[in-house]
Structures are given as C-alpha cells and as structure tokens.
Amino acid sequence: MGGIVWYDGVGMPFLRYITETPGIVGLRVEQALRDCLCVPPSFVAFERYGTILAVANMIRHREHRDVAPDQLWSRVEVEGTRGSIRFRRTVGDRIWLADLAPIQVVDRDPENASNYRVLHIENYR
C-alpha cells in the first residue's frame, strides 16, 4: 500500500493565522505565555487573546446607550496580538466579521520538527 507517511505531523501542511512580525501586544503576550508554559505558544493562543480584547472593547462601548446593540461592533478597534482588530460587514448583511490576520500554509521541517516552514502566505487586510 503506497502513500505518504507522516510522523508527528512532520511535512504535513496546515493553516496558521499569525503575522510574520508581531506587534508590541503580540510580543508581550508571547513572552508571558512562554514564561508560564515553558514552550512557544501556538497561534491559537494569540487568536483567543485577541478575541478577549475585542469582546472587552465592545462591552466598554456598551456604556453608550445611544448606540444600537448591532452597531457596537463597528466601534471596536483594538490592538491585538496579530495586529489591529476591527469589524466590518457587507452592505445588507447582518453579520459583523473581523478583519483577518494573514493566513500561512506551513509544515514542520523534517530536519528539525520544532521549526516551521512557511509554504504560502495570503493577506486579507
């Protein structure tokens, strides 16, 4: 039976949502997580931290009672771990979407599984 065999995910492409050069918030969060975990954090940790920042910012805007609840997302603008977080929606659409961080297609280097090889980057901002 032929086919590709991957060991521990080495050489298997996957997506990650992270910037090449993190900003101040990203660097600060990365260091704090490294100190706690003793390993580099995954992109998921950065994504979740940014989510918490965005929701907290939206809740703060809730103080403005003159703003309709569905319009609060338009006021969210916060520096996250992967850049500025803002929300937008297409005319006529009811759903607010966050601007996306760059998407990378990466794999683990077969020579050194702790290193990632970036195979492709797509920017959506």
PLY file of the C-alpha trace (Angstrom):
ply
format ascii 1.0
element vertex 125
property float x
property float y
property float z
element edge 124
property int vertex1
property int vertex2
end_header
0.00 0.00 0.00
1.62 3.25 -1.15
1.20 6.77 0.09
2.81 9.40 2.24
3.57 8.57 5.84
3.85 11.47 8.31
5.39 11.09 11.73
4.31 13.58 14.38
2.90 15.85 11.66
6.32 16.48 10.09
5.91 17.57 6.48
2.11 17.79 6.75
0.85 21.22 5.62
-1.62 23.06 7.85
-3.00 26.57 8.26
-1.99 29.02 10.92
-3.19 32.56 11.38
-0.24 34.59 12.54
1.81 37.54 11.35
5.45 37.33 10.35
6.37 40.20 12.67
4.17 40.55 15.77
3.49 43.97 17.26
4.05 45.11 20.83
0.96 43.27 22.17
1.91 40.06 20.36
5.47 40.15 21.71
4.26 40.85 25.26
1.70 38.02 25.16
4.20 35.63 23.60
6.73 36.29 26.36
4.14 35.93 29.13
2.91 32.63 27.69
6.47 31.33 27.20
7.20 32.15 30.84
4.09 30.26 32.00
4.20 27.33 29.59
7.96 26.98 29.05
7.24 26.44 25.33
6.35 28.79 22.48
2.60 29.44 22.31
0.56 28.29 19.32
-1.27 30.71 17.03
-4.48 29.62 18.77
-3.33 31.32 21.98
-2.80 34.58 20.08
-6.19 34.27 18.40
-8.04 33.68 21.67
-6.27 36.55 23.42
-7.30 38.85 20.57
-10.89 37.63 20.85
-10.97 38.52 24.54
-9.56 42.01 23.82
-12.17 42.64 21.11
-15.12 41.48 23.24
-13.92 43.53 26.23
-13.64 46.59 23.98
-17.17 46.05 22.66
-18.53 45.71 26.21
-16.87 49.02 27.14
-18.73 50.69 24.28
-21.96 49.34 25.73
-21.90 52.38 28.01
-23.02 54.45 25.02
-26.76 53.84 25.28
-27.39 55.92 22.14
-25.77 53.20 20.00
-27.90 50.30 18.78
-26.53 46.94 20.01
-25.91 45.67 16.47
-23.80 48.78 15.78
-21.44 48.30 18.73
-19.15 46.08 16.67
-18.43 48.99 14.31
-16.86 50.85 17.25
-14.46 48.05 18.17
-10.88 48.87 17.31
-8.19 47.40 19.47
-4.56 46.43 19.02
-4.46 42.64 19.23
-1.70 40.08 19.20
-1.74 39.84 15.40
-2.39 43.49 14.55
-5.33 45.84 14.72
-8.74 44.22 15.23
-11.69 45.88 13.53
-15.07 44.57 12.43
-16.91 45.22 9.19
-19.92 43.93 7.39
-21.08 43.89 3.82
-23.96 46.20 2.95
-27.20 44.34 3.57
-25.53 41.66 5.70
-26.38 41.30 9.40
-23.13 39.58 10.39
-20.05 41.50 11.52
-16.70 39.96 10.53
-13.28 40.73 11.92
-10.50 41.68 9.53
-8.41 38.57 9.10
-4.80 38.10 10.09
-2.57 36.77 7.33
-3.08 33.08 6.71
0.02 30.94 6.39
0.26 27.45 4.96
3.11 25.84 6.89
4.58 22.47 7.70
7.10 21.22 10.23
10.62 20.93 8.89
11.57 17.23 8.54
15.14 18.14 9.53
14.02 19.91 12.72
10.39 19.35 13.77
10.45 22.36 16.12
10.82 24.68 13.09
8.01 25.65 10.74
8.45 26.13 7.02
6.16 28.78 5.51
4.89 27.44 2.20
2.45 30.23 1.33
1.07 33.48 2.83
-2.26 35.06 1.97
-3.08 38.56 3.26
-6.73 39.53 3.53
-6.49 43.03 5.05
0 1
1 2
2 3
3 4
4 5
5 6
6 7
7 8
8 9
9 10
10 11
11 12
12 13
13 14
14 15
15 16
16 17
17 18
18 19
19 20
20 21
21 22
22 23
23 24
24 25
25 26
26 27
27 28
28 29
29 30
30 31
31 32
32 33
33 34
34 35
35 36
36 37
37 38
38 39
39 40
40 41
41 42
42 43
43 44
44 45
45 46
46 47
47 48
48 49
49 50
50 51
51 52
52 53
53 54
54 55
55 56
56 57
57 58
58 59
59 60
60 61
61 62
62 63
63 64
64 65
65 66
66 67
67 68
68 69
69 70
70 71
71 72
72 73
73 74
74 75
75 76
76 77
77 78
78 79
79 80
80 81
81 82
82 83
83 84
84 85
85 86
86 87
87 88
88 89
89 90
90 91
91 92
92 93
93 94
94 95
95 96
96 97
97 98
98 99
99 100
100 101
101 102
102 103
103 104
104 105
105 106
106 107
107 108
108 109
109 110
110 111
111 112
112 113
113 114
114 115
115 116
116 117
117 118
118 119
119 120
120 121
121 122
122 123
123 124
